[in-house]
Amino acid sequence: MSTTRVFVARLAGCTVFDPAGDRVGKVRDVLVVNRTNDPPRVVGLIVEIPGKRRVFVPIGRVTSIGPGQVITTGLINLRRFEQRGGEVRVIAEILGRKVDFTDGSGEATIEDVAIDEKRQGAWSVSQYFVRRPKTSGSLFAKGPTAFATWREVREKISTEAQSAEHLVASLSDLKPADLANTILELPPERILEVASELPDGRLADALEEMPVDDQVSLLAQIDDERAASVLDQMQPDDAADLVAQLPDDRQEQLLGLMEPEEAEDVRMLLEYEPDTAGGLMTTEPVILSADSTVAEGLALIRKADLPPALGAAVCITLPPYEPPTGKLLGMVHYQRMLRHPPHERLGAILDQSLEPLSAQASAAEVTRILASYDLVSVPVVDDADRLVGVVTVDDILDYLLPDDWRSQDEDEPVRPESVRRSSNG
């Protein structure tokens, strides 16, 4: 092994490779079993492979664990992982648990778990990274931390579940799609607890990556004020798609609680049929005047929180500059901006060859335009040629793919040359 001690929270999201260097999947958790007189034994990793399927990889088939990566023998059982009696998931079930120090010095909360390799292929829990409660007058903002061995702590005798706060902290670095998948893998009673601890923006990101049924189910368990705040943080088209699935009375309740500008965008999108350009578009493109410069355009599309598809081009309109805008004059793609000096007026370098789509255009027409002209986005106008939004390639992909594409199983092997179906164990 390339290392003998690993902290489990740092393993979350690490890429798993086979011996040839081909990507197998990502680590989602570590599975352990408790023992009476010895520290918990690591039995394997829970790995997400293509198709969003989670499989079990026995620890004996892990040949190397290094910074940001795990190397396996390449022999992966493609059967979906099912947790057995006595097995415990470290990230989902141990992080955040309360423990007492056996010397009577008080309690603490587990924030990470270290696993050690004692011999080739034999790993066990060696230490807990714990945080004690903050004491009055303490200089520590969250209370002091410490390392404790398995024998130095014991789990508190309590029916209290793992702290959702600590579980959320362990998931803080996951990408939205990975966060959504991790949340949905939790036991049903834990999903709401974790959702309650997530910041509004983070929960909004996760919701956007969930299947519609799971979105509706989760939102149904959240109070109206929180739900409205989360919808405010979502992309307007995603928020509109979700709101459209709710009962009419809750639709109005949530729209009334949302920020007026965000609610207005969602209401506008709800007026269009879902299989039209208006129903597929987002209402937050980058919009500038013809007198704006290349430098101003590049500054706007450089923003870190701007989705890449929206940053591919700038829409140039007459005032006002919020949808529905004044008349659409054209678009300027970022590559064209890169070929002109910073002081150049955007109005002088418009791409006027592309005709905008009517908001009533069919999804098939949108698809044809994007594919025929190799576009990332296409503007959408109303009957008065006012810009109302843009349809991006990811919008049309979401429409074309099956509703359950995020949770579909794939029969495609992870790596045909090296992956065989083998017994789980």
Buried (B, 14 or more C-beta within 10 A) or exposed (E): BEEEEBEBBBBBBBBBBBEEEEBBBBBBBBBBBBEEEEBBBBBBBBBBBEBBBBBBBBBBBBBEBEEEBBBBBBBBBBEEBEBEEEBBBBBBBBBBBBBBBEEEEEEBBBBBBBBBBEEEBEBBBBBBBBBBEEEEEEEEEEBBBBEBEBEBBEEEEEEEBBBBEBBBBBBEEBEBBBBBBBBBBBEEEBBBBBBBBBEBBBBBBBBBBBBBEBBBBBBEEBEEEBBBBBBBBBBBBBBBBBBBEBEEEBBEBBBEBBEEEBBBBBBBBBEBEBEBBBBBBBBBBBBBBBEBBBEBBBEBBEEEEBEEBBBBBBBBBBEEBBBBBBEBBBBBBBEBBEEBEEEBBBBEBBEEEBEBBBBBBBBEBBBEBBEEEEBBBBBBBBEEBBBBBBBBBBBBEBBEEEEEEBBEEEEEBBBEEBBEEEEEE
